[in-house]
Amino acid sequence: MTLPDLALIHGWGLGPGVWEPCAGALGNVARIHRIALPGYGDTPDRGETFVEAARSAAESLPDGVTLCGWSLGGLLAMQAALLAPERVARLILVGSTPSFTQRDDWTAAQSPSVLAGFAEAVAINDRVTLQRFVALFNQGDTKARAIGREINRGILSSPLAPVATLLKGLNWLRDIDLREQVSALRCPVLLIHGENDPLMPLPAARWLAEHLPQSQLEVISGAAHAPFLNDPDHFATLVGRFIHAHRLD
């Protein structure tokens, strides 16, 4: 049987290499496509808006794909699925939220001051700021030290995205609010969220589970913002089970 297609969209700051620790396990359940956002890896940043970046990602996808986005990548995955529902058969949102930033009617999120602080720090020293970011999103994870070491040895020892790209991503996290749009998503959705996520609180995932018509929520005990790094094998099992439960062939 031919393996189904699974496209992975990374989050802010770390690039597509963040999926490497679980790539082998995921490769047993699907044919993997890693999407590099503008400015990451060999993908140039031509000043795309959030919607343009989501549209570009959607256009690169094979038909019938399962689209998996982590963190900022989850926001982009939702937008891509809204723009190209004919291509996205299933959606997996990892550590995701419809709005990263707090609003008057939305408290399950981060204060705008947190993003402003990261923007100031990135402009001064991007590598040190990303190391701080990794430490922050691992808070509460039972494997925080191991995950941090792996990321620092791998992604953060390689060339980083340009500062302008990092700042643009922070602006997207500040400005994007998809709460009024997500109910239009009609494909099956798997939400995978860390029990102790310090960046995107669990109530945000529960809100998505309530407002997405065909969704299921899996909460990973002991994980923080990157549950796929806490337990790659369990993550791949959840992904494979979801994909094959909703295969049309």
Residue pairs with C-beta under 8 A, 6 or more apart in sequence:
2 31
3 29
3 30
3 31
4 30
4 31
4 64
4 65
4 66
4 243
4 244
4 247
5 30
5 31
5 33
5 61
5 62
5 64
5 65
5 66
6 26
6 29
6 30
6 31
6 32
6 33
6 65
6 66
6 68
6 239
6 243
7 32
7 33
7 34
7 35
7 57
7 60
7 61
7 62
7 65
7 66
7 67
7 68
8 16
8 19
8 26
8 32
8 33
8 34
8 35
8 68
8 69
8 70
8 73
9 35
9 37
9 57
9 67
9 68
9 69
9 70
9 73
9 74
9 76
9 77
9 80
10 16
10 17
10 18
10 19
10 34
10 35
10 36
10 37
10 40
10 70
10 73
11 18
11 69
11 70
11 71
11 72
11 73
11 74
11 95
12 71
12 72
12 133
12 166
12 169
12 170
12 173
13 130
13 133
13 160
13 161
13 166
13 169
14 130
14 134
14 151
14 155
14 156
15 36
15 37
15 40
15 41
15 155
15 161
16 34
16 35
16 36
16 40
16 41
17 41
17 154
17 155
17 158
18 70
18 151
18 155
18 226
18 229
19 26
19 32
19 34
19 228
20 154
21 150
21 228
21 229
21 232
22 228
22 229
22 232
22 235
22 236
23 32
24 232
25 232
25 233
25 235
25 236
26 32
26 232
26 235
26 236
26 239
28 236
28 240
29 236
29 237
29 239
29 240
29 243
29 244
30 66
30 239
30 240
30 243
33 60
33 61
33 62
33 65
35 57
35 60
35 73
36 42
36 43
37 43
37 53
37 57
37 73
37 76
37 169
38 44
38 45
38 46
38 48
38 53
38 56
38 165
39 45
39 161
39 162
39 164
39 165
39 166
39 168
40 161
40 165
45 161
45 162
45 164
45 165
45 168
48 56
50 75
50 76
50 79
50 172
50 175
50 176
51 79
51 83
53 76
54 76
54 79
54 80
54 83
55 80
55 83
55 84
57 76
57 77
57 80
58 80
58 81
58 83
58 84
58 87
58 88
59 84
61 67
61 80
61 84
61 87
61 88
62 87
63 86
63 87
64 87
64 89
64 248
65 87
65 88
65 89
65 90
66 88
66 89
66 90
66 91
66 92
66 239
66 242
66 243
67 77
67 80
67 81
67 88
67 90
67 91
67 92
68 77
68 91
68 92
68 93
68 94
68 239
69 75
69 76
69 77
69 78
69 91
69 92
69 93
69 94
69 96
70 94
70 95
70 96
70 226
70 228
71 94
71 95
71 96
71 137
71 199
71 200
71 225
72 100
72 169
72 172
72 173
73 94
74 93
74 94
74 95
74 96
74 97
75 96
75 97
75 98
75 100
75 172
75 173
75 176
75 178
77 91
77 92
77 93
77 96
78 91
78 93
78 96
78 98
78 178
78 181
78 182
78 185
79 178
80 88
81 88
81 91
81 185
81 187
82 181
82 184
82 185
85 185
85 186
85 187
88 187
89 187
89 188
89 246
89 248
90 187
90 188
90 189
90 190
90 242
90 243
90 246
91 185
91 187
91 188
91 189
91 190
92 189
92 190
92 191
92 192
92 239
92 242
93 189
93 190
93 191
93 192
93 205
93 208
94 192
94 193
94 226
94 227
94 228
95 192
95 193
95 194
95 197
95 199
95 200
95 225
95 226
95 227
96 191
96 193
96 200
96 204
96 205
96 208
97 108
97 109
97 200
97 204
97 205
97 208
98 177
98 178
98 179
98 182
98 204
98 207
98 208
99 106
99 109
99 176
99 177
99 178
99 179
99 204
100 109
100 110
100 115
100 173
100 174
100 176
100 199
100 200
101 109
101 110
101 111
101 112
101 115
101 173
101 174
101 175
101 177
102 109
102 110
102 111
102 112
103 109
103 177
106 177
106 179
108 201
108 203
108 204
108 207
109 200
109 201
109 204
110 199
112 174
115 170
115 173
115 174
118 129
118 133
118 170
119 167
119 170
121 128
121 129
121 132
122 129
122 130
122 163
122 166
122 167
122 170
123 163
123 167
126 160
126 163
126 166
127 156
127 160
130 156
130 160
131 152
131 156
134 147
134 148
134 151
134 152
134 156
135 144
135 148
136 198
136 199
137 197
137 198
137 199
137 224
137 225
137 226
138 144
138 147
138 148
138 224
138 225
138 226
139 196
139 198
139 224
140 194
140 195
140 196
140 197
140 198
140 224
141 147
141 194
141 196
141 222
141 223
141 224
141 225
141 226
141 230
142 222
142 223
142 230
143 222
143 229
143 230
144 224
147 226
147 229
147 230
150 229
151 229
160 166
179 211
182 208
182 211
182 212
183 211
183 212
183 213
185 212
185 213
186 213
186 214
187 214
188 214
188 215
188 242
188 246
189 208
189 212
189 214
189 215
189 216
190 215
190 216
190 218
190 238
190 239
190 242
191 205
191 208
191 209
191 212
191 215
191 216
191 217
191 218
192 218
192 220
192 227
192 228
192 235
192 238
193 200
193 202
193 205
193 217
193 218
193 219
193 220
193 227
194 202
194 219
194 220
194 223
194 224
194 225
194 226
194 227
194 230
195 202
195 219
195 220
195 221
195 222
195 223
196 222
196 223
196 224
197 205
197 223
197 224
197 225
198 224
198 225
199 225
200 225
202 219
205 217
205 219
206 217
208 215
208 217
209 215
209 216
209 217
216 242
218 238
220 227
220 230
220 231
220 234
220 235
222 230
223 230
223 231
224 230
227 235
228 235
